Structure formats: structure tokens, C-alpha cells
Amino acid sequence: MAFLFVVTFLGTLPMFAHHSIALQFDMTQEVEIEGTVVSMEWRNPHAWLQVEVSADNGDSEIWQVEFGAANSLYRRGWTQGDLPVGAQVSVHGLPARDGSNTIGAEDVTLADGRTLFAGSRQ
């Protein structure tokens, strides 16, 4: 009986780790960045894009872009070839509440004009 309890409890732990997008990102603001893809991590529960952006002072900075699960991006028509290192992109989304260079992505526009919908906003 104790074994069954432990297995059931451990199986529910991932549910506690999920968080609301509104806790991390400001749903009342929007931000857009343009830059060069540094890397794209196709993973679950969140895929991450790193973009090098020129700051107002001319320095470059890395922005982290959070998406939903890689599986949800695939279902929306994304492929791993869409965001190669060095590609120019424009990212539109929600700014992080903590002021960091992090965005909750809504969509990504590629250099060829295609827009990939992230489907993150609730």
C-alpha cells in the first residue's frame, strides 16, 4: 500500500511545477525585439530561443524567448529548420515581470516574412 502511495505521489509532482504565464510575464505590456538567432532549444515543457539583439547603447545582449512545449510548436507547423543559428528574426511577446531580457513569445517573424504563431498567450 505504501508503494502505491509513493508511486501516485511522485507521478503528480510534475503538475505542481506548472505555472501560469501571468506570474512570469506582464500581460498588460508587449515587447518586440529584432536580432540574430543564437540557439533554439526544442524541449518540453518549454522551448527556448536565444536572440542576440543590439541594445540602444550599441552593445549586444542576449534575450531569452520562452515558448510552450516543443510538441505544440510542431503542431502549429514549426520545424527545426525554421530558426537556424544566424537567422534574422523579429519576436513579439510579453515582457518578463522581473525586468530581465526574457519574453513570453506570441509570434516570431522570419526574414522571409513568414510569421510563426507561438500560441502562448491565454
SULGI-V902063 format. One record per run of one state. SS is the DSSP state (A for helix, B for strand, O for the rest). FROM is the first residue (numbers start at 0). TO is the last residue. Records with the same first field share a line. If there is no record, write none. Layout:
SS->FROM-TO + FROM-TO
//
This chain:
O->0-0 + 17-19 + 25-29 + 41-46 + 54-58 + 66-68 + 75-78 + 83-86 + 96-100 + 110-113 + 117-121
A->1-16 + 20-23 + 69-74 + 79-82
B->24-24 + 30-40 + 47-53 + 59-65 + 87-95 + 101-109 + 114-116
//
